[in-house]
């Protein structure tokens, strides 16, 4: 899956960084995710007013299955359409959430709206954690720098929707990262941690507990 950061969004975001005292919620823009047929690992970087997976699916052409990774059980939770086209067991969604969306056609998904205030915060657990690269971490451009910023991470992965497979970078026996990959704002990744922490440090010093349920 190719994610495009819209130029207008970047301009607005950079302006908000310059005026640190301004409210992030005043910044409006969108991010575009190009989706392939099959599974696509997307995120919700903008406040679009979504409440459930059904709301998100409604803006994705051909979507027939939505999933999120439950860090507590270390397993995927899935909602799909039944034979009548109705969604079964939809789940709640929140800002910054990473979602695996399955589609029957290639299309694009736009996460549009205002920036979240406060910025979504992740409670990292031991094991795998599905996260999104937040706006405040725009300077982190590789999986290794992202992992080191979080702390306690020994493996990073992203889902390649073209090959429909996970691409993983891990640490070798010397503690060095092998085959790191590029990351960017809004990208959904899976981070494996050996310790617990809360991340990131929010720009305006407010902490928002990220909770999918």
C-alpha positions as CSV (number, residue, x, y, z in Angstrom):
1,X,0.0,0.0,0.0
2,X,1.3,3.4,-1.0
3,X,0.5,6.3,1.4
4,X,0.7,9.8,0.0
5,X,1.1,12.8,2.3
6,X,-0.8,15.6,0.7
7,X,1.3,18.8,0.3
8,X,-1.4,21.0,1.7
9,X,-1.5,18.9,4.8
10,X,2.3,19.2,5.3
11,X,2.2,22.9,4.8
12,X,-0.5,23.3,7.4
13,X,1.3,20.9,9.8
14,X,4.6,22.7,9.5
15,X,2.8,26.0,10.2
16,X,1.4,24.4,13.4
17,X,4.9,23.5,14.5
18,X,6.1,27.0,14.1
19,X,3.2,28.3,16.2
20,X,3.5,25.8,19.0
21,X,1.0,27.7,21.1
22,X,-1.8,27.3,18.5
23,X,-4.4,24.6,18.8
24,X,-3.6,21.5,16.7
25,X,-7.4,21.0,16.3
26,X,-7.5,24.2,14.2
27,X,-5.4,22.5,11.5
28,X,-7.5,20.8,8.9
29,X,-6.2,18.5,6.1
30,X,-6.2,15.0,4.9
31,X,-4.0,12.0,4.1
32,X,-4.5,9.6,1.3
33,X,-3.9,5.9,1.4
34,X,-3.8,4.0,-1.9
35,X,-5.4,0.6,-1.4
36,X,-4.8,-2.6,-3.3
37,X,-7.2,-5.5,-3.7
38,X,-6.8,-7.6,-0.6
39,X,-5.5,-6.5,2.8
40,X,-4.2,-2.9,3.5
41,X,-2.7,-1.7,6.8
42,X,-4.1,1.9,7.2
43,X,-4.4,4.3,10.1
44,X,-6.7,7.2,11.3
45,X,-4.3,10.2,11.6
46,X,-7.1,12.8,11.2
47,X,-10.2,13.4,13.3
48,X,-12.9,12.4,10.8
49,X,-15.6,11.7,13.4
50,X,-15.5,8.0,13.0
51,X,-17.0,6.0,15.9
52,X,-16.9,2.4,14.6
53,X,-15.2,0.2,12.0
54,X,-18.4,0.4,10.0
55,X,-18.0,4.2,9.7
56,X,-14.4,3.8,8.4
57,X,-15.5,1.0,6.0
58,X,-18.1,3.2,4.6
59,X,-15.4,5.4,3.2
60,X,-13.5,2.5,1.6
61,X,-14.8,1.2,-1.7
62,X,-15.3,-2.6,-1.7
63,X,-14.4,-3.1,1.9
64,X,-15.7,-6.4,3.2
65,X,-13.5,-7.0,6.3
66,X,-12.0,-4.8,9.0
67,X,-9.5,-5.9,11.7
68,X,-7.4,-4.4,14.5
69,X,-4.6,-6.0,16.6
70,X,-5.4,-6.5,20.2
71,X,-2.2,-6.0,22.2
72,X,-3.6,-7.6,25.3
73,X,-4.5,-10.9,23.6
74,X,-1.8,-10.6,20.9
75,X,-4.3,-11.5,18.3
76,X,-6.4,-9.9,15.5
77,X,-10.0,-8.9,16.1
78,X,-12.1,-9.0,12.9
79,X,-15.4,-7.7,11.7
80,X,-16.8,-8.8,8.4
81,X,-19.9,-8.7,6.2
82,X,-22.3,-11.6,6.3
83,X,-24.1,-13.1,3.3
84,X,-26.7,-10.3,3.4
85,X,-24.0,-7.6,3.3
86,X,-24.4,-6.6,6.9
87,X,-21.4,-6.0,9.2
88,X,-21.0,-8.5,12.0
89,X,-19.3,-7.6,15.3
90,X,-18.1,-4.1,14.4
91,X,-15.6,-2.5,16.8
92,X,-15.0,0.9,18.1
93,X,-12.2,3.0,16.6
94,X,-10.1,5.9,17.9
95,X,-7.6,8.5,16.7
96,X,-4.3,7.1,15.6
97,X,-5.6,3.6,15.4
98,X,-4.0,1.2,12.9
99,X,-6.5,-1.0,11.0
100,X,-6.2,-3.8,8.5
101,X,-8.8,-3.2,5.8
102,X,-9.6,-5.9,3.2
103,X,-11.1,-4.6,0.0
104,X,-12.4,-6.3,-3.2
105,X,-11.3,-3.5,-5.4
106,X,-8.3,-1.1,-5.7
107,X,-9.3,2.3,-4.4
108,X,-8.1,5.2,-2.1
109,X,-9.0,6.0,1.5
110,X,-8.9,9.6,2.7
111,X,-8.4,10.3,6.4
112,X,-9.7,13.9,6.5
113,X,-10.5,16.3,9.3
114,X,-8.7,18.2,12.0
115,X,-5.7,17.2,14.0
116,X,-6.3,15.4,17.3
117,X,-5.8,17.5,20.4
118,X,-4.3,15.9,22.4
119,X,-2.3,13.7,20.1
120,X,-3.1,10.0,20.4
121,X,-0.8,8.2,22.8
122,X,0.0,4.5,22.8
123,X,0.4,2.2,25.8
124,X,3.2,-0.1,24.5
125,X,3.0,-3.7,25.9
126,X,5.5,-6.5,25.9
127,X,4.9,-8.2,22.5
128,X,3.5,-6.8,19.3
129,X,1.9,-3.4,19.1
130,X,0.1,-1.8,16.2
131,X,0.9,1.9,16.0
132,X,0.9,4.9,13.6
133,X,3.8,7.3,13.1
134,X,2.3,10.5,14.6
135,X,2.7,14.0,13.4
136,X,5.0,14.9,16.3
137,X,7.5,12.3,15.1
138,X,7.8,13.5,11.4
139,X,11.6,13.7,11.7
140,X,11.8,9.9,12.2
141,X,12.1,8.5,8.7
142,X,13.3,5.0,9.2
143,X,12.0,2.0,11.2
144,X,15.2,1.9,13.3
145,X,15.0,5.6,14.4
146,X,11.3,5.1,15.1
147,X,12.0,2.0,17.2
148,X,14.8,3.7,19.1
149,X,12.6,6.7,19.9
150,X,9.9,4.4,21.4
151,X,12.5,2.3,23.3
152,X,12.6,-1.4,24.1
153,X,11.7,-2.4,20.5
154,X,13.5,-5.3,18.9
155,X,11.4,-5.8,15.7
156,X,9.5,-3.5,13.3
157,X,7.2,-4.6,10.5
158,X,4.9,-3.1,7.9
159,X,2.4,-4.8,5.7
160,X,3.1,-4.7,2.0
161,X,-0.3,-4.7,0.3
162,X,1.3,-5.4,-3.1
163,X,2.7,-8.7,-2.0
164,X,0.1,-9.2,0.7
165,X,2.9,-10.0,3.1
166,X,4.7,-8.5,6.2
167,X,8.1,-6.9,5.8
168,X,10.2,-7.1,8.9
169,X,13.3,-5.5,10.3
170,X,14.9,-6.8,13.5
171,X,18.0,-6.5,15.6
172,X,20.9,-9.0,15.2
173,X,23.0,-10.6,18.0
174,X,25.0,-7.4,18.2
175,X,22.0,-5.2,18.7
176,X,22.2,-3.6,15.2
177,X,19.2,-3.2,13.0
178,X,19.0,-5.4,9.9
179,X,17.2,-4.2,6.7
180,X,15.5,-1.2,8.2
181,X,12.7,0.3,6.1
182,X,11.5,3.9,5.4
183,X,8.6,5.2,7.5
184,X,6.6,8.4,7.3
185,X,3.8,10.3,9.1
186,X,0.5,8.4,9.1
187,X,2.1,5.0,8.3
188,X,0.8,2.0,10.3
189,X,3.5,-0.3,11.6
190,X,3.8,-3.3,14.0
191,X,6.3,-2.8,16.7
192,X,7.5,-5.7,18.9
193,X,8.6,-4.6,22.4
194,X,10.4,-6.3,25.2
195,X,9.2,-3.7,27.8
196,X,6.2,-1.5,28.5
197,X,6.1,2.2,28.0
198,X,3.8,5.1,27.0
199,X,4.6,6.8,23.7
200,X,5.0,9.4,22.3
201,X,5.7,12.4,24.4
202,X,2.9,14.7,23.3
203,X,3.8,18.2,22.0
204,X,1.4,20.1,24.2
205,X,2.2,18.0,27.3
206,X,-1.3,16.4,27.3
207,X,-1.6,12.7,27.3
208,X,-4.4,10.9,25.5
209,X,-4.9,7.2,26.5
210,X,-5.2,5.2,23.3
211,X,-8.0,2.6,23.7
212,X,-9.7,0.7,21.0
213,X,-12.4,-1.0,23.2
